Amino acid sequence: MSRISEKLSRKLSLGIMLLAVPIFVGTLGLLFLQARYLIRKEAMERSNSILNTTVQQVKFFMSSIETSTKANAWLLEENFTPDAFETISQRVMELNPNILSFAVSTEPDVLPQYGHHFSVYTIRERNSIRSFRETEYEYYKKLWYKTALKVGKPCWVEPFGEHTEGTINHNEAVATYCRPLYSKEGRITGVISADFDFKYLAKVINDVEPPYKDAYFILIGSDGRYFIHPNSAKLFRKTIFTDADPHENADIIALGHEMNGERQGTMHVTLNNKTCHVCYQPVPGTDWTLALICPDSEVLTGFHLLTYAIMLVIFIGLLLILWISNKVVKQTTRPIKNLLYMTQEIGKGNYDETIPYSYHQDPIGQLQNSFAKMQESLHENMGNIQQATEKLRLSNDRHQNAIDLAESASKEKEAFIRSVSHQVRTPLNIIMGYASVLYESLKANRSTPEDQNEFEKENMAEISQTIKRNAFLLKRMVFMLYDSSEEQATEEKKSKREDELSCNEIARESISYIKTHHPGIRIRFNTTIPNSTFILTNKVYLEGTLRELLNNAAIHSDKKHIQMHVVKSEAKILFIVEDTGPGLPKNALYMIDKPFTKMDEMSEGLGLGLPLCKRHAVNLGGDLILDTSYQIGCRFILELPR
């Protein structure tokens, strides 16, 4: 008895542990995750705040150059003389120490007395400012000059090297703010430009104290080039796209596209095998984007310390739960001994052992009374159980009969469809034969126009073409009915992939077949794989699927903009059929899987084409996908394993 009681105590203790431990650990886990979320949120807010402050400093730095240039532009327009060019350029440089050089360049022959082209270039050299008149300098070929003329308004030009060609040296890179000058008649007379040393802007940004020790800033241009980066070897030489492997660093490529899109946001990417939190924001007035990169290892330092504390709390909590549950269970199981003895006797087959009613109203007493009442109910309801068992047996027999009838009906349906297909096939072949004979006869008579009325010829040709067209549709319908009569499992057995086919050749054969039955149709064929690329598949089902997709494109479009593409990936061959018809709405995707379903009940067809294509593709080891991102018609992608 003591051994049984101990086993029961252990089981109850285990049950309490199984109930209490998940709740305890789950609660701590939720708190743990919430702490991680709050730490990340705080880091995100902190990083965004510092990034926003840095962007404002950059904007203030660049605005001083913009303001100084704009403030003196109208003076140059009012006093468009070489002396004014030098005087105003000197004053701009003196009032704005951030400007490295300033230039006023005229359009051809605006000042003919000074030559075909004329420019005043002012530069800061150490502690002095010098101006030069340039008549032979080909400034009109420079990017800053052409950009200002093209845009027709003030703009920033991306960093360039004045004395370098090709790769830009980061030690010589300058950024230019340019503005066109206008005459009183509104004609562009020249361009003013102000340059600043990009090293100074890098210093302004890098002087900002980052939120974490190993955090750093990067600045990229419209093409993804690095303008500011801790690794000077990448500056102006590499882009965020060329610096990453498209397969292993897809997240970095995605970050580059987000930053190039002049968006503001945050992302998690892996840089140098470290997960980093990246905040990015465009620089106003330019095509540049500034990003602050913070390693997660530093962001989550407090979180890692919290992990050890949580593990210690879990260990202590589990010990307390185990001790308390053991004490409670031992005290609770003592009154169960007598009841345990009586139930064991009944379990041995001693049904004469009667469980008495208890006068105690505690849970143990209620349990004993329930056992006593159960014992009485077992004797009273034994007959009822036997009757219920008999009724259940009869019900099962009826259900089995219903299943047999359903299977019989399914077989009859299949036999009916096969019979209809067989009956239609013979007249179909006769129609096709007569249509061919009639068509060949018309071709032969074209050489003797005097023997046959031209109008009669045209009518006979049209009749022949109509017969062939309707015969083709009838044959297609019969094939679908015959194909749909097979169950999924039956088709799987027949879809043995034992045919080695050329991918390009099977595509061309399908296109040729459709052109035969749709005169005047244009189907453009594109392939990125050589003709020697073969696929192991089932020719009947693959050819039928491609023909059906092309036929649908021909029926539902203008027949002039249909394309078939054949491409491959690492593990798949893709057959892509697209047209410019009305397409399928997103809420009609179910039509691919549900037979006998059409967009319009009055439309041509049985609603079997796409479901059968889908079933064939799956049985060939691939899939049929409707590309919902294609908006100008319909695009289906047939994927097959290589």
C-alpha positions as CSV (number, residue, x, y, z in Angstrom):
1,M,0.0,0.0,0.0
2,S,2.8,2.4,0.9
3,R,4.5,1.7,-2.5
4,I,1.3,2.5,-4.4
5,S,0.8,5.7,-2.4
6,E,4.3,6.8,-3.1
7,K,3.8,6.2,-6.9
8,L,0.6,8.2,-6.8
9,S,2.4,11.0,-4.9
10,R,5.2,11.1,-7.5
11,K,2.7,11.2,-10.4
12,L,0.7,14.0,-8.8
13,S,3.9,15.9,-8.1
14,L,4.9,15.4,-11.7
15,G,1.5,16.6,-12.9
16,I,1.7,19.7,-10.8
17,M,5.2,20.3,-12.1
18,L,4.1,19.9,-15.7
19,L,1.3,22.4,-15.1
20,A,3.2,25.0,-13.0
21,V,6.6,24.9,-14.8
22,P,5.4,25.9,-18.3
23,I,3.3,28.7,-16.7
24,F,6.3,29.9,-14.7
25,V,8.8,29.6,-17.6
26,G,6.4,31.0,-20.1
27,T,5.8,34.1,-17.9
28,L,9.5,34.7,-17.5
29,G,9.9,34.1,-21.2
30,L,7.3,36.8,-22.1
31,L,9.0,39.2,-19.7
32,F,12.3,38.3,-21.3
33,L,11.0,38.9,-24.8
34,Q,9.4,42.2,-23.7
35,A,12.7,43.3,-22.3
36,R,14.4,42.5,-25.6
37,Y,11.7,44.4,-27.5
38,L,12.1,47.5,-25.2
39,I,15.9,47.4,-25.5
40,R,15.7,47.2,-29.3
41,K,13.1,50.0,-29.3
42,E,15.2,52.2,-27.1
43,A,18.2,51.6,-29.3
44,M,16.2,52.3,-32.4
45,E,14.9,55.6,-31.0
46,R,18.4,56.6,-29.8
47,S,20.0,55.8,-33.2
48,N,17.3,57.6,-35.1
49,S,17.7,60.6,-32.9
50,I,21.4,60.8,-33.4
51,L,21.0,60.1,-37.2
52,N,18.4,62.9,-37.4
53,T,20.7,65.3,-35.6
54,T,23.6,64.4,-37.9
55,V,21.4,64.9,-41.0
56,Q,20.4,68.4,-39.7
57,Q,24.1,69.3,-39.2
58,V,24.9,68.2,-42.8
59,K,21.9,70.1,-44.0
60,F,23.0,73.2,-42.1
61,F,26.5,72.9,-43.5
62,M,25.2,72.6,-47.1
63,S,22.5,75.2,-46.6
64,S,25.2,77.8,-45.8
65,I,26.6,77.2,-49.2
66,E,23.2,77.2,-50.9
67,T,22.2,80.4,-49.1
68,S,25.4,82.2,-49.9
69,T,25.2,81.2,-53.6
70,K,21.5,82.1,-54.0
71,A,22.0,85.5,-52.2
72,N,24.6,86.6,-54.7
73,A,23.1,85.1,-57.8
74,W,20.7,88.0,-58.5
75,L,23.7,90.5,-58.2
76,L,25.5,88.6,-60.9
77,E,22.4,88.6,-63.1
78,E,22.0,92.4,-62.6
79,N,25.8,93.1,-63.1
80,F,26.8,90.6,-65.8
81,T,30.4,91.8,-66.3
82,P,33.8,90.2,-65.7
83,D,34.6,92.7,-63.0
84,A,31.4,91.9,-61.1
85,F,32.2,88.2,-61.5
86,E,35.5,88.7,-59.7
87,T,34.2,91.0,-57.0
88,I,31.1,89.0,-56.1
89,S,33.2,85.7,-56.2
90,Q,35.7,87.2,-53.8
91,R,32.9,88.3,-51.4
92,V,31.2,84.9,-51.5
93,M,34.5,83.2,-50.6
94,E,35.3,85.6,-47.8
95,L,31.8,85.4,-46.2
96,N,31.6,81.6,-46.4
97,P,34.7,79.7,-45.2
98,N,33.1,76.3,-46.1
99,I,33.4,77.0,-49.8
100,L,36.6,75.7,-51.4
101,S,36.1,77.4,-54.8
102,F,33.6,79.5,-56.7
103,A,33.1,79.8,-60.4
104,V,31.0,82.0,-62.8
105,S,30.9,80.5,-66.3
106,T,29.0,82.0,-69.3
107,E,27.2,80.5,-72.2
108,P,29.0,80.6,-75.6
109,D,29.3,84.1,-77.1
110,V,27.5,85.8,-74.2
111,L,30.6,88.0,-73.8
112,P,32.1,87.9,-77.3
113,Q,34.7,90.5,-76.6
114,Y,36.4,88.0,-74.2
115,G,36.2,85.0,-76.4
116,H,33.8,82.2,-77.3
117,H,33.8,81.0,-73.7
118,F,34.5,82.9,-70.6
119,S,34.8,81.9,-66.9
120,V,36.0,83.4,-63.6
121,Y,37.3,80.8,-61.2
122,T,38.0,81.8,-57.5
123,I,39.8,79.4,-55.2
124,R,40.9,79.3,-51.6
125,E,44.6,78.7,-51.2
126,R,45.7,78.4,-47.6
127,N,44.9,81.8,-46.2
128,S,44.4,83.7,-49.4
129,I,41.7,83.9,-52.1
130,R,42.7,84.1,-55.8
131,S,40.6,84.6,-58.9
132,F,41.5,83.6,-62.5
133,R,39.9,84.5,-65.8
134,E,39.6,81.4,-68.0
135,T,39.0,81.7,-71.7
136,E,40.4,78.4,-72.9
137,Y,39.1,76.1,-70.1
138,E,36.5,73.6,-71.4
139,Y,34.2,74.0,-68.4
140,Y,31.1,73.5,-70.6
141,K,32.0,69.7,-70.7
142,K,32.0,69.4,-66.9
143,L,29.2,67.6,-65.1
144,W,28.3,70.5,-62.9
145,Y,27.8,72.8,-65.9
146,K,25.8,70.3,-68.0
147,T,23.6,69.3,-65.0
148,A,22.7,72.9,-64.2
149,L,21.7,73.5,-67.9
150,K,19.7,70.3,-68.0
151,V,17.8,70.7,-64.7
152,G,17.3,74.5,-65.1
153,K,17.3,75.1,-61.4
154,P,19.7,75.0,-58.4
155,C,21.0,71.5,-57.7
156,W,23.8,69.5,-56.0
157,V,26.1,67.5,-58.2
158,E,27.6,64.3,-56.8
159,P,31.3,64.3,-55.7
160,F,33.9,64.3,-58.4
161,G,37.7,64.8,-58.8
162,E,38.6,67.9,-60.7
163,H,42.0,66.6,-61.7
164,T,41.3,62.9,-61.9
165,E,39.7,60.7,-64.5
166,G,37.8,57.4,-63.8
167,T,38.2,56.4,-60.2
168,I,37.8,59.4,-57.7
169,N,40.5,59.9,-55.1
170,H,38.7,60.5,-51.8
171,N,41.4,63.0,-50.8
172,E,40.6,65.2,-53.8
173,A,36.8,64.7,-54.0
174,V,34.6,67.8,-54.0
175,A,30.9,68.3,-54.2
176,T,29.4,71.1,-56.2
177,Y,26.2,73.3,-55.8
178,C,25.4,74.9,-59.2
179,R,22.7,77.4,-60.3
180,P,21.9,78.7,-63.8
181,L,22.0,82.5,-64.4
182,Y,19.2,84.1,-66.3
183,S,18.9,87.3,-68.4
184,K,16.0,89.7,-68.1
185,E,14.4,87.9,-71.0
186,G,14.5,84.6,-69.2
187,R,17.4,83.1,-71.2
188,I,20.2,81.2,-69.5
189,T,23.4,83.2,-69.7
190,G,25.7,81.2,-67.5
191,V,26.1,78.9,-64.5
192,I,27.6,79.7,-61.0
193,S,29.0,76.9,-59.0
194,A,30.3,76.6,-55.4
195,D,32.5,73.6,-54.4
196,F,33.3,72.3,-51.0
197,D,35.9,69.7,-49.9
198,F,34.2,66.4,-49.2
199,K,36.8,65.6,-46.5
200,Y,35.3,68.5,-44.5
201,L,31.8,67.1,-44.7
202,A,33.2,63.7,-43.6
203,K,34.7,65.4,-40.6
204,V,31.4,67.1,-39.7
205,I,29.6,63.7,-39.8
206,N,32.4,61.7,-38.0
207,D,32.7,64.3,-35.3
208,V,29.2,63.3,-34.1
209,E,29.5,60.9,-31.2
210,P,27.9,57.6,-32.1
211,P,25.5,55.9,-29.7
212,Y,27.8,52.8,-29.4
213,K,31.5,52.2,-29.4
214,D,31.7,50.3,-32.7
215,A,28.8,52.2,-34.4
216,Y,29.7,54.3,-37.5
217,F,28.2,56.3,-40.4
218,I,28.1,55.7,-44.1
219,L,27.0,58.0,-46.9
220,I,26.1,56.7,-50.3
221,G,25.2,58.4,-53.6
222,S,22.4,57.8,-56.1
223,D,24.3,54.9,-57.7
224,G,25.2,53.3,-54.3
225,R,28.8,54.6,-54.2
226,Y,30.4,55.0,-50.8
227,F,31.1,58.7,-50.1
228,I,31.7,58.2,-46.4
229,H,32.9,54.9,-44.9
230,P,35.3,53.8,-42.2
231,N,37.2,51.8,-44.8
232,S,38.8,54.5,-47.0
233,A,39.7,51.8,-49.6
234,K,36.0,51.6,-50.6
235,L,35.4,55.4,-50.9
236,F,34.3,56.4,-54.4
237,R,35.5,53.1,-55.7
238,K,32.9,50.6,-54.6
239,T,29.2,50.7,-54.3
240,I,26.9,49.0,-51.7
241,F,25.8,46.7,-54.5
242,T,29.2,45.6,-55.8
243,D,30.6,45.2,-52.3
244,A,28.1,42.5,-51.5
245,D,27.5,38.9,-52.8
246,P,23.9,38.8,-54.2
247,H,23.4,35.3,-52.9
248,E,25.0,35.5,-49.5
249,N,24.3,39.2,-48.8
250,A,20.8,39.7,-50.2
251,D,19.9,41.8,-47.1
252,I,22.7,44.3,-48.0
253,I,21.4,44.5,-51.6
254,A,17.9,45.2,-50.2
255,L,19.3,47.9,-47.9
256,G,21.0,49.5,-50.9
257,H,17.7,49.6,-52.9
258,E,15.9,51.1,-49.9
259,M,18.5,53.8,-49.4
260,N,18.6,54.6,-53.2
261,G,14.8,55.0,-53.1
262,E,15.2,58.1,-50.9
263,R,13.3,56.3,-48.1
264,Q,13.7,56.7,-44.4
265,G,13.6,53.6,-42.1
266,T,15.5,50.9,-40.3
267,M,16.7,47.4,-41.2
268,H,18.6,44.5,-39.7
269,V,21.5,43.3,-42.0
270,T,24.6,41.2,-41.6
271,L,27.8,43.1,-42.2
272,N,31.2,41.4,-41.8
273,N,29.5,38.4,-40.2
274,K,27.9,40.6,-37.6
275,T,24.2,41.4,-37.3
276,C,23.7,45.1,-37.3
277,H,20.9,47.6,-36.8
278,V,20.9,50.2,-39.6
279,C,19.0,53.5,-39.5
280,Y,19.0,55.4,-42.8
281,Q,17.6,58.8,-43.9
282,P,18.0,60.9,-47.2
283,V,20.0,64.1,-47.1
284,P,17.5,66.9,-48.1
285,G,18.2,68.5,-51.4
286,T,20.5,65.8,-52.7
287,D,20.3,62.2,-54.0
288,W,22.5,61.0,-51.0
289,T,21.5,58.9,-48.1
290,L,23.1,58.8,-44.7
291,A,23.0,55.6,-42.5
292,L,24.0,54.9,-39.0
293,I,25.2,51.3,-38.4
294,C,25.1,49.8,-34.9
295,P,26.2,46.2,-34.1
296,D,23.5,44.2,-32.4
297,S,26.2,42.8,-30.0
298,E,26.5,46.3,-28.5
299,V,22.8,47.1,-28.7
300,L,21.9,44.0,-26.7
301,T,24.6,44.1,-24.1
302,G,22.1,44.7,-21.3
303,F,19.9,42.0,-22.8
304,H,22.7,39.4,-22.5
305,L,23.3,40.3,-18.8
306,L,19.5,39.9,-18.3
307,T,19.7,36.4,-19.7
308,Y,22.0,35.2,-16.9
309,A,19.7,36.7,-14.3
310,I,16.6,35.1,-15.8
311,M,18.4,31.7,-15.9
312,L,19.2,32.0,-12.2
313,V,15.6,32.9,-11.3
314,I,14.3,29.9,-13.4
315,F,16.6,27.5,-11.5
316,I,15.6,28.8,-8.1
317,G,11.9,28.9,-9.0
318,L,12.0,25.3,-10.3
319,L,13.5,24.1,-7.0
320,L,10.8,25.9,-5.0
321,I,8.0,24.5,-7.2
322,L,9.3,20.9,-6.7
323,W,9.5,21.2,-2.9
324,I,6.1,22.8,-2.5
325,S,4.3,20.3,-4.8
326,N,5.9,17.3,-3.0
327,K,4.7,18.5,0.4
328,V,1.2,19.3,-0.8
329,V,0.8,16.0,-2.6
330,K,1.9,13.9,0.3
331,Q,-0.6,15.5,2.7
332,T,-3.4,15.2,0.1
333,T,-3.0,11.5,-0.8
334,R,-3.2,10.1,2.7
335,P,-7.0,9.7,2.8
336,I,-6.9,7.9,-0.6
337,K,-5.4,4.7,0.7
338,N,-8.7,3.1,1.7
339,L,-10.3,4.0,-1.6
340,L,-7.3,2.8,-3.4
341,Y,-7.6,-0.6,-1.7
342,M,-11.2,-1.1,-2.7
343,T,-10.8,0.0,-6.3
344,Q,-7.8,-2.5,-6.6
345,E,-10.1,-5.3,-5.4
346,I,-12.7,-4.4,-7.9
347,G,-10.0,-4.3,-10.6
348,K,-9.0,-7.8,-9.8
349,G,-12.5,-9.0,-10.6
350,N,-14.0,-9.1,-7.1
351,Y,-17.2,-7.3,-8.1
352,D,-18.9,-8.2,-4.8
353,E,-16.7,-5.6,-3.1
354,T,-19.0,-2.7,-2.4
355,I,-17.7,0.8,-2.2
356,P,-19.5,2.5,0.7
357,Y,-20.7,6.1,0.7
358,S,-18.7,8.6,2.7
359,Y,-20.0,11.2,5.1
360,H,-17.1,13.6,4.4
361,Q,-17.7,16.4,2.0
362,D,-14.1,17.2,1.1
363,P,-12.9,16.3,-2.4
364,I,-11.7,12.9,-1.3
365,G,-15.1,12.1,0.2
366,Q,-16.8,13.3,-2.9
367,L,-14.5,11.1,-5.0
368,Q,-15.5,8.0,-2.9
369,N,-19.2,8.8,-3.3
370,S,-18.7,9.2,-7.0
371,F,-17.1,5.8,-7.2
372,A,-19.9,4.2,-5.2
373,K,-22.5,5.8,-7.5
374,M,-20.5,4.8,-10.6
375,Q,-20.5,1.2,-9.4
376,E,-24.3,1.2,-9.1
377,S,-24.7,2.9,-12.5
378,L,-22.5,0.3,-14.2
379,H,-24.9,-2.5,-13.2
380,E,-28.0,-0.6,-14.2
381,N,-26.7,0.6,-17.5
382,M,-25.0,-2.6,-18.8
383,G,-28.2,-3.4,-20.8
384,N,-28.3,0.1,-22.2
385,I,-24.7,-0.2,-23.4
386,Q,-25.5,-3.5,-25.2
387,Q,-28.5,-1.9,-27.0
388,A,-26.4,1.1,-28.0
389,T,-23.7,-1.2,-29.3
390,E,-26.2,-3.0,-31.5
391,K,-27.6,0.4,-32.8
392,L,-24.0,1.5,-33.6
393,R,-23.4,-1.7,-35.6
394,L,-26.5,-1.1,-37.7
395,S,-25.5,2.5,-38.3
396,N,-22.0,1.4,-39.4
397,D,-23.6,-1.0,-41.9
398,R,-25.7,1.8,-43.4
399,H,-22.7,4.0,-43.7
400,Q,-20.7,1.3,-45.5
401,N,-23.6,0.8,-47.9
402,A,-23.6,4.5,-48.6
403,I,-19.9,4.5,-49.3
404,D,-20.3,1.5,-51.7
405,L,-23.0,3.4,-53.6
406,A,-20.8,6.5,-53.8
407,E,-17.9,4.5,-55.2
408,S,-20.3,2.8,-57.7
409,A,-21.6,6.2,-58.8
410,S,-18.1,7.5,-59.3
411,K,-17.2,4.5,-61.5
412,E,-20.4,5.0,-63.5
413,K,-19.6,8.7,-64.1
414,E,-16.1,7.8,-65.3
415,A,-17.5,5.1,-67.7
416,F,-20.1,7.6,-69.0
417,I,-17.5,10.3,-69.7
418,R,-15.2,7.7,-71.5
419,S,-18.2,6.5,-73.5
420,V,-19.2,10.1,-74.6
421,S,-15.5,10.8,-75.5
422,H,-15.4,7.6,-77.6
423,Q,-18.7,8.4,-79.4
424,V,-17.6,12.0,-80.3
425,R,-14.1,11.0,-81.4
426,T,-15.3,9.1,-84.6
427,P,-17.3,12.0,-86.1
428,L,-14.6,14.4,-85.1
429,N,-12.0,12.5,-87.1
430,I,-14.4,12.5,-90.1
431,I,-14.9,16.3,-89.8
432,M,-11.1,16.8,-89.7
433,G,-10.6,14.6,-92.7
434,Y,-13.3,16.3,-94.8
435,A,-11.9,19.7,-93.7
436,S,-8.4,18.8,-94.9
437,V,-9.7,17.4,-98.2
438,L,-11.8,20.5,-98.8
439,Y,-8.8,22.8,-97.9
440,E,-6.4,20.9,-100.2
441,S,-9.0,21.0,-103.0
442,L,-9.3,24.8,-102.7
443,K,-5.5,25.1,-102.8
444,A,-5.3,23.0,-106.0
445,N,-8.0,25.1,-107.8
446,R,-6.4,28.4,-107.1
447,S,-4.2,28.0,-110.3
448,T,-7.4,27.9,-112.5
449,P,-9.4,30.9,-111.6
450,E,-11.4,30.7,-114.9
451,D,-13.0,27.4,-113.7
452,Q,-14.3,28.7,-110.4
453,N,-16.0,31.8,-109.2
454,E,-13.7,33.9,-106.9
455,F,-16.5,34.6,-104.5
456,E,-17.3,30.9,-104.2
457,K,-13.7,30.2,-103.5
458,E,-13.6,32.6,-100.6
459,N,-16.8,31.2,-99.2
460,M,-15.5,27.7,-99.4
461,A,-12.2,28.7,-97.8
462,E,-14.0,30.4,-95.0
463,I,-16.2,27.3,-94.5
464,S,-13.2,25.1,-94.5
465,Q,-11.4,27.2,-92.0
466,T,-14.5,27.3,-89.7
467,I,-14.9,23.6,-89.9
468,K,-11.2,23.1,-88.9
469,R,-11.5,25.6,-86.1
470,N,-14.6,24.0,-84.6
471,A,-13.1,20.6,-85.1
472,F,-10.1,21.7,-83.2
473,L,-12.3,23.0,-80.3
474,L,-14.3,19.8,-80.3
475,K,-11.2,17.7,-80.2
476,R,-9.8,19.9,-77.4
477,M,-13.1,19.5,-75.4
478,V,-13.0,15.7,-75.9
479,F,-9.4,15.5,-74.7
480,M,-10.4,17.5,-71.6
481,L,-13.4,15.3,-70.8
482,Y,-11.3,12.2,-71.3
483,D,-8.4,13.7,-69.2
484,S,-10.7,14.8,-66.4
485,S,-12.3,11.3,-66.1
486,E,-9.0,10.0,-64.6
487,E,-8.6,10.3,-60.9
488,Q,-5.5,12.1,-59.4
489,A,-4.0,8.8,-58.3
490,T,-4.5,7.2,-61.8
491,E,-2.8,10.1,-63.5
492,E,0.1,9.9,-61.1
493,K,0.7,6.3,-62.1
494,K,0.7,7.3,-65.8
495,S,2.8,10.3,-65.4
496,K,6.1,8.4,-65.5
497,R,8.9,10.8,-66.3
498,E,10.8,8.7,-68.8
499,D,10.9,11.0,-71.9
500,E,14.1,13.0,-72.4
501,L,13.1,16.2,-74.2
502,S,14.8,19.3,-75.4
503,C,13.2,22.3,-73.5
504,N,13.5,24.6,-76.4
505,E,12.2,22.0,-78.9
506,I,9.1,21.1,-76.9
507,A,8.3,24.8,-76.6
508,R,8.7,25.4,-80.4
509,E,6.5,22.4,-81.2
510,S,3.8,23.7,-78.9
511,I,4.0,27.2,-80.6
512,S,3.8,25.6,-84.0
513,Y,0.8,23.6,-83.1
514,I,-1.1,26.7,-81.9
515,K,-0.2,28.7,-85.0
516,T,-1.7,25.9,-87.1
517,H,-5.1,26.3,-85.4
518,H,-5.0,30.1,-85.0
519,P,-4.1,31.7,-88.3
520,G,-2.5,35.1,-88.1
521,I,-1.4,34.6,-84.5
522,R,2.0,36.1,-83.3
523,I,3.9,34.3,-80.6
524,R,7.3,35.6,-79.6
525,F,9.7,32.9,-78.3
526,N,12.6,33.8,-75.9
527,T,15.0,31.4,-74.3
528,T,18.1,31.8,-72.1
529,I,19.1,28.2,-72.3
530,P,20.9,26.3,-75.1
531,N,19.1,23.8,-77.3
532,S,21.2,21.1,-75.7
533,T,19.4,21.5,-72.4
534,F,17.2,18.4,-71.9
535,I,14.6,17.6,-69.2
536,L,13.4,14.2,-68.0
537,T,9.6,14.3,-68.0
538,N,6.4,13.0,-69.6
539,K,5.9,14.3,-73.2
540,V,2.1,13.8,-73.3
541,Y,1.3,15.8,-70.2
542,L,4.0,18.5,-70.7
543,E,3.0,19.1,-74.3
544,G,-0.7,19.2,-73.5
545,T,-0.1,21.7,-70.7
546,L,2.0,24.1,-72.9
547,R,-0.5,23.9,-75.7
548,E,-3.4,24.7,-73.3
549,L,-1.6,27.7,-71.8
550,L,-0.8,29.1,-75.3
551,N,-4.4,28.4,-76.5
552,N,-5.9,30.3,-73.6
553,A,-3.5,33.2,-74.3
554,A,-4.7,33.1,-78.0
555,I,-8.4,33.0,-77.0
556,H,-8.3,35.8,-74.4
557,S,-6.0,38.3,-76.1
558,D,-5.5,40.2,-79.4
559,K,-3.2,37.3,-80.7
560,K,-0.4,39.8,-81.4
561,H,1.4,40.2,-78.1
562,I,1.8,36.6,-76.8
563,Q,5.2,35.6,-75.5
564,M,6.8,32.3,-74.3
565,H,10.0,32.4,-72.3
566,V,12.2,29.4,-71.3
567,V,14.6,30.0,-68.4
568,K,16.3,27.9,-65.8
569,S,17.3,28.2,-62.1
570,E,19.5,26.0,-60.0
571,A,16.9,23.2,-59.7
572,K,14.1,24.1,-62.1
573,I,13.1,24.8,-65.7
574,L,10.5,27.6,-66.1
575,F,8.1,27.8,-69.0
576,I,6.5,31.3,-68.9
577,V,3.5,32.2,-71.0
578,E,2.2,35.8,-71.0
579,D,-0.3,37.9,-72.9
580,T,-1.9,41.3,-72.9
581,G,-5.5,40.2,-72.4
582,P,-7.9,41.1,-69.6
583,G,-6.1,38.7,-67.2
584,L,-7.5,37.1,-64.0
585,P,-8.4,39.1,-60.9
586,K,-6.8,38.2,-57.6
587,N,-10.1,36.9,-56.2
588,A,-10.3,34.3,-59.1
589,L,-7.1,32.4,-58.1
590,Y,-9.3,29.5,-57.0
591,M,-10.1,28.8,-60.6
592,I,-6.7,27.2,-61.1
593,D,-7.6,24.4,-58.7
594,K,-11.4,24.0,-59.1
595,P,-12.6,22.2,-62.2
596,F,-15.7,23.3,-64.2
597,T,-15.3,26.9,-63.0
598,K,-15.4,29.8,-65.4
599,M,-15.4,33.6,-65.0
600,D,-18.5,33.8,-67.1
601,E,-20.9,30.9,-67.6
602,M,-21.6,32.1,-71.2
603,S,-17.9,32.1,-72.1
604,E,-16.2,29.4,-74.3
605,G,-14.9,26.2,-72.7
606,L,-15.7,23.8,-69.9
607,G,-13.6,25.4,-67.1
608,L,-11.2,22.4,-67.2
609,G,-8.1,23.8,-68.9
610,L,-6.3,25.5,-66.0
611,P,-7.3,22.8,-63.4
612,L,-5.9,20.1,-65.7
613,C,-2.8,22.0,-66.3
614,K,-2.3,22.5,-62.6
615,R,-2.8,18.7,-62.0
616,H,-0.4,17.8,-64.8
617,A,2.3,20.1,-63.4
618,V,2.0,18.7,-59.9
619,N,2.1,15.1,-61.2
620,L,5.3,16.0,-63.2
621,G,7.0,17.1,-59.9
622,G,6.5,20.8,-60.4
623,D,3.8,23.5,-60.1
624,L,1.7,26.0,-62.1
625,I,1.7,29.5,-60.8
626,L,-0.3,32.6,-61.7
627,D,2.0,35.7,-61.4
628,T,-0.2,38.3,-59.7
629,S,2.5,41.0,-60.1
630,Y,1.9,41.0,-63.9
631,Q,-0.6,43.8,-64.5
632,I,-1.0,44.1,-68.3
633,G,-2.6,40.7,-68.9
634,C,-2.0,37.2,-67.7
635,R,1.3,35.4,-67.0
636,F,1.5,31.7,-66.0
637,I,4.7,30.1,-64.9
638,L,5.1,26.3,-65.3
639,E,7.9,25.1,-63.0
640,L,9.4,21.6,-63.6
641,P,12.4,19.9,-61.9
642,R,15.6,19.8,-63.9
